[in-house]
């Protein structure tokens, strides 16, 4: 979706228009949190430096397999609508510039390991001396207190510390890692967004800001709550069950026609099982003693899965899904990346924004994952080149004179 092919009301402004956020951020947590606000009109300033570029800027895949700070698909996917200020925080001129940023900001956000912000003098108490109603969001791996607070963290490691691999894999095999991306980086921003909106509402009512401290590890624990409760009540640890489920059979991912094509199927009760048997033209299985109750199907699950696979392997995953859904049986295609990029449902909801990027050409950026009926998410600009908006931020937002900007630029602070 581009700005040209989306219709906006006259004099359109986003719901967060006028809000200024300065972000000292890293990896996915920072930009994904900021995007919720930037997509709906906030001015989001990301402070970064070429001296130590964000890990996403130096992460593959790169456009045309040519590495570069502005060519990472990983970075550019997550950073639409965000402004980039190049600022070397170790430079002696940096503190004065940061104080000016704080003075015009509504929110200061950071997701570094505790100790980094303290080294720069950007504690909440210090920020309040500059702007009394400032809201500060801290979003580290373990939170700002506790014996692990100063421990550097990464999303895949935090997912392991939250116990999630214990749920992935088969009973007779070792646990498996989460697999793709920094898992908690995509969970924590949802909590952060809600907390920030609550803090903004509180400030609107009271005129007071506040400090928000989020532990990414703790946000991940919400995804294993049933097992935490089971352990608290019964002392039971979770068991890995592969694709099986205790209250459904068949329940799994089944091979289909095509190269590495699959479909998921879930049969939750005897009625659905009978529908399944008739749908695959095997009505005699309805009364087959091995399969006619859930308990029996679970007892003979290996044979059951072989039976289901024999049918699914004769059809495309799309046909399996459509045939079974028409019979009231839950089923869904296991989409590959090509399917997702061309998915008509996602296209209809404009999840991917095609924006012209100076380095990468026409490139898909992550759009808004929710819609508001009265204010639209807006694709204003592609992800920034490192330091792309430095002059604009200094002269237009901070009100710096051209001569002062030129003087500072000559010192090397904007690197």
N, C-alpha and C positions, 0 to 999 in steps of 0.2 A: 504494500500500500504506500503510495506516495502522497505528498501534500496536494499534488495536482488532481488526483483522482478521488479525493475525499471531500465531501461537501461540509463546510462549516457555516454556522450561523454568522450573520453580519456582526462585526465587532466582537468576534469570538475571543474569549480568554478562558484558559483552563481553570479548573477549580482551585489549583494551587498558584495561580498567577500572583506575582508579587512576593512570593516566598523565596528566600535565598538560602541555599544550603552550601556550606563549604565542607568538602569531604577529603580527608586524609585516608585513602583506602587502598586496598590490595585485593588481588584475585577477583572472585565473583561476588563475595558478600557485599562489598561496598557498592559497585555499580548496580547490582540487582536491587538493592535497597533504594538507591538514588533514582533508579528508573521509574519506580512507582510514582515518584513526585515529578520528575522531569517530564514524563509523558503527559502529565496533566497540568503543565504550565509553570512549574517551579523553575527558577534559575539555579542550576546545580553546577558548582565550580569544583572540579576535581584537581587537587594539588598533586603533581607528580614530577618526577625528575628523570633525566636521561642518565644521571649518575648511578641510579639504581632503579631501572624501569620495572613496572609491574610485571609480575611473573606471566600474566596473560599476554603482554605485548611481545614476549620472547618465546611464546609457546606455539607449536604447530597445531593445526595446519596453516600454512602461509599461502597467500594468493600466488598461483602459478609456481608453487614450491620455492619461491624466492623469499628468504627471511628478511625481515625488516621491522622496525619498531611500529610502523603503521600498517603492516601487511598481515597481521595475525587475524585469521577468521575468528578465533576464540575470543580475542579481545573485542574486535569490532562488532561481534554479534550482540554483546551485552551493553554497549556504551552509547547507543543512539541518544540524541537530545542532551548530551552532557558536554559542558565546556571544560577545556583542558588548560590549566595554568602550570607552566613549567617553573618550578621553584626549588632551588637547592637549599634544603632546610639546614644544611651545615654551614651555609654562607653567613657571615656576620650581618648582612643587610636583611636576612630573611625574617627575623623576629618583628621588625618594624612593619614589614609588609603583611605578616600574618595578623598582627594586631589590627591593622586596617581592615583585613578580611573579616575578622571577628566582629568588628564594630558595625558592619553592614549586614551580617548574617543573622538569620533566625535560628538556624540549626548548625551545629558543628558535629560531624560524624567521623568516627575513626574505627578501624578494625585491625590495628596492629597489636602485637603482643604488649601487654601492659609493661610500662617502662620506657617505651619509645616516646609516647606523648609527654610523659613526665620529663624526659630529657630535654624536650623542646619547650618546656614551661607551659604546656597547654592543658593543665589540669582544670577541672571544672571550677574550682575556687578562683583560679587566675582568670578564666574566661569571664566569670561573673563580675570581676572588677572592671572589665572593659565594657561588657554589656550585661546589665543585671538580669534581664529576662531571657538570656540565652538558654537554649535547649541543647544538651549534649547527649549524643548517642555513642556508647562504647559497645563494640560487638566482637569480643575476642573469643578465643577457643574455649576458655574455662571460666570467664568472668574476671573481674578485677580483684576479687578476694579469694583466699584459700591457698593451700599448699601448692597447687598446680598453676596458679594464676600467671606466673612468669614463664610458663612452659610454652615455647612456640608450638603452633598447631596447624594442621592441614586437614581439609574436609574428609578425605578418605580415612585418615587415622582416627579422627573424631568419630566417624561412623563405626569403626571397630571398637573404640572405647565405649560407645553406646550399646555394644552387644549385638549390633545388627547382623554381622556375618554368622552368628550362631543360628540364625533363622534361614540361612541360604545354603542349599546343598542337600545331600542325601544322608539318610540315617547312618549308613555304613561308611561314610566318607568324611573327610575333613571339612570344616566350614570354608565358605568361599567369600572373597572380598566383594564389596558392593559393586565393583565393575567399572562404572563410567563416571568420570567427573568427580569434583569435590562435593560429595553428597550433602553435607551439612550447610555448604555455601548456598544451596538452593532452598533450604528449609528456614534458616535463621532470618532471612530478609522478610518473610511473611509476618513473623512475630515483631520484627523491628518496625515495619510499616504501621501495624496497629498501635504499637506503643507510642510512636511519634505522633500519630493523629490524636491519640488521647492526650499527650503532652501539649500539643498545639491547642486543643480545646480547653485544657486546664489553664493555659496561659491567656487565652481569650477571655476567660471568666475571671481570672484573678490577677493578671498582669505579671505572673511569676513563671519563670522557667524551671527546669529540673534536669537532673542527671538520670539517664536510662542506661542500665548496665545489663547486657545480654550475654549469656554463655551459650555458644553454639552447641556445645555438648548437651546442655540441658534441653534445648529445643528438640534435639534428635530423640530424646527419651520418650517423647510423646508418641512416637511411632511404634513403641514396643509396650505400651501401657498394659494391654491384657496380660502379658507374661509377667510384668512387674507385680500386677495384682495377684496373679496365680501364685507367684513365689511368696508374696506377703501372706497369703491365706493358707496355702498348702505346702510351701517349701519346695515346689517343683521347678526345675529348670526346663527351658523349652527344648523340644526335640526337632531336629531337621527332618523334613518330610518330603523333600524334593518338590515335585509339582502336585503332590497329593494334598487333600484337605480332609480333616476328620469328619466333616458332616456333608461330604459330597463325593459321588462316584458315578460315572467317570468325572475326573477333574484333572486336567492336564493340558499340555501343549502337544499337538498331534501333527505328524508330517502330512503335507499335501503335495499336489502336483506342482512342479516347478523346481527351480534351483534354490534349495534352502528356504522353502516356503512352509509356513506353519499356521495353525489356527488353535486358539484356546477354546475349550469346551468345559462347561460346568453343568452337571446334572444334580439338582439339589434334593429331589424327592422322587417317590415311586411314580407319580403322575408324569413327571418330566421324562423318566426313564421309559415308560410305556410309549410316550410320544416319540422319543428318540428311536425306539425299536421300529415303530411303524414308519417313521420318516426315512430310515435307511433300508426299508423293505425287508426287515427281519422281524415280523410280528411274533414269530414263534419264541423269540427271546423274552417276551413279556412274562411268560410262565416258566422260563428256565430257572430251576431251583438255585443255581449258582448266582443268579443276578436279580431275582425278583424282590429282594429287599435291600435296603441300604447296607445292613450288616453283612449280608451275603456278598454284595458287590465289593465291599471293602475287604472281605476275606479272600476274594478271588480277583484282586485288583490287577495283577499282572496279566492274567488271561483277558480281563475286561479291556485293558489298554491295548492289547494286541488286536482285539476285535474292532475297537474303534479306529485304530490306525489303519487296519485293512480297508476300511471304508473311506476315511479321509484321504488316503493316498491316491484315490482315484479321482479326486476333485481338486480344483483350485481352492485356496483358502477363502477367497471371496465367495465362491459357491457354497462352501461348507458353512460359512457364517450366515449367508442369506437363507439357505435351506433350513438350518436349525432355528434361526431367529423367527422364521415364519411359523415354526411349530411351537413357539414359546419356550425354546431352550436357549439359555445364555451361551453365546459364542462370539468370538471376535478374532479378526485377522491379526497376526503378529506382524505389524508393519515394519518394513525396513526403512532406511533413511530416505530412499527415493520415494516410497509411498508417503511418508510424512510430509516431504516437501511439496508433494502434489495432491495432498489430501483436500478434497473439496470442502469438508467441514472446517478445516483450519483456514482455508482461503476465504470462506464466507465470513469468518470471524476476524480476518485480517491479522492473524498472529505473526506473520512475517512481513516486515516492511522492506520493500525494494527501494534502496536509496543510493544515489550516486556518490561514490566515495572517491576522493582525489587520487588515492593510491591503488584502490582495488576495483574501480569502475562500479558498475551496478551490482550491489551486494545486499544480501538478505540480513537485516537486523531484527533482533527480537522485538516484537511489538508488545502491546499491553495484554496481559493475561486475564483481564476482566474489563467489563464495559460499564459505564455510567450512563443513565438514560438522558441526563440533561447536559453533561459536559463530556466531550469526546477526548480520547487520547489523540495526540497530534504528533505526526512524524515531521518535526521541524528541521532536523539536521542529522546527518550521518554521524557515526562515532568519530571522535576528534583525532587528528594527528597530534602527537605529543607536543604540547605547548602551543597548539594552534590559536588559542584565544587569549594568549598572555597579554598582548597589547590592548585588546578590547576590554578585558577585565580590569586592567590597571587604569586605563584612561577613561572608560565609560562607566564602570561600576564603582571603582574606588575614587574617581575624580582626579586622577593624577595628571599633572601638566605634562605635555609632550617632552619638555626639556628634562624633567625629573625622570620620566620613563627612559629616555635615552641615556641619562647618566647611570641609572641602575643597570640598564642592559649592558653597558660597557664594563661593569664590575664582574659580570659573569654569574650574577645571582639567578638569572632566568635560564637555568640549564637543567 
